[in-house]
Amino acid sequence: MQAASSRDNPSTRAPGVSRGCTQRDIGRACVMDKSSVTSVVARMEEEGLVERRAKPADKRVVAVYLTQKEREAAARVLDFRAEVDAIAWQGLDAREREELSSLLDRVIENLQASEEGACA
């Protein structure tokens, strides 16, 4: 008997999908300002892609959750990302992958710092 894969349960495959994310977390992850996140989430909610609900652990905190349809779409995106990653990392050993990841993290940090400076 084969164990159920994460493909069978898309909500287990994308971090934050089942526990919800605050709009602040979304803004940080996407490098977006608060008003942009608010308008994007509102549009997504209108289109039935996400829903906003109070978090069970703290009813004062409102989190954004993907709808079932979008959890399934997220699973397909993650499958595609895994395929692209396999191609992109091909031929690089673990040390090279770590070095490249570290350098790209620094580039992202530089861009985020530049964005924050421009908004000040």
N, C-alpha and C positions, 0 to 999 in steps of 0.2 A: 504494500500500500504506500502510495506516495504522499508525503506531507504537503499540506497546503502551502503554496508559495506566496510570497508577498504580492505577486501579480493577482492572486485571488482576492486580496484585500488591499486595495490601493491606499487606504487610510494609514496603513502601516509603513508605507514606502516613502512618504514625503514628510520631512521633519516639520513639526508644527501643524500639520493638517488636522489631526484629531484633537489636539489640545487648544487650537486656536492661537492667533497672534494678535497682539495689540497693534493699533495703528502706529504707535511709536516704534515698535519692533519692525514693522513693515518699512517705515521710513528709513530707519537705520540700514536695514538690509538692502534696500533699493537706492539708497543715497537720494532720498526725496525729502523736500520740506513738508511740514505738517499740512499746509493747505492743499498741496498737490495730492498727498496721500488721501486726505479727506474726500476730495473730489473724485479721485480714481475709485476709491472704495464705494462711494455713493453710486457711481455709474455701474460698477460691477454688481452691486446689490440690486439696482433697478433691472439689470439684465438677468438676474437669477443665478449669478455665478458664485456669489458669496452671501453670507448672512451675518449680521451682528447680533451677538447674544452676550449676556452677562456670564462671566466665568463662574463655574460652580463653586470654586474655592473662595472667591471674593466677589460677591454680587455687585460691588461698586466698579469693578473692572469690566469693561466691555471688550470682547475679543471678536476678531473676524474669523469666520470659519468658511471653508469651501463647501459648496453644496455637493451632493453625491455625484452629480454629473461632472462637476469640475474635479472632484477627487479622482475620478476615472481618467479624465483628461490629464491630470497631473501625473498619474502613473504612466501614461503613454509618453509624456515628455521625459520622465526619468528614464524610461527604457531607451529613448532616442539619445539622451545625454550619455548613458552608459556606452552605447555604440560609438558615439563620437569620441568619448574619452579613450576608448580602446584604440581607436585609430590615432588619436593625437599623441598618446603616450607610447605608441609602438616604437621600439628601438631605443628607448631611454631606460637606463637601469634605475634602481631605487634612489641612489645618490643624486643622479641627474634630475630625477623627478622632484626630489625634495628641494634641490637648489633652485630649480625653475619656479616651483611653487613659492618659495621664500622671496625670490626676486619679484614675482608678480604681486605678492602681498604688499611689498614695499611700494610698487607702482600704484596700487589701489589706495594705499594710505596717503601717498602724495596727492593723488587726485582728490581724495576726500578732504584733506587739509586745505587744498586750494579752493575747493567748493565752499568750505566753511569760511575761509577768509574772504571770499567774494560776497558772501551773504552778510558779513559783519558791517 
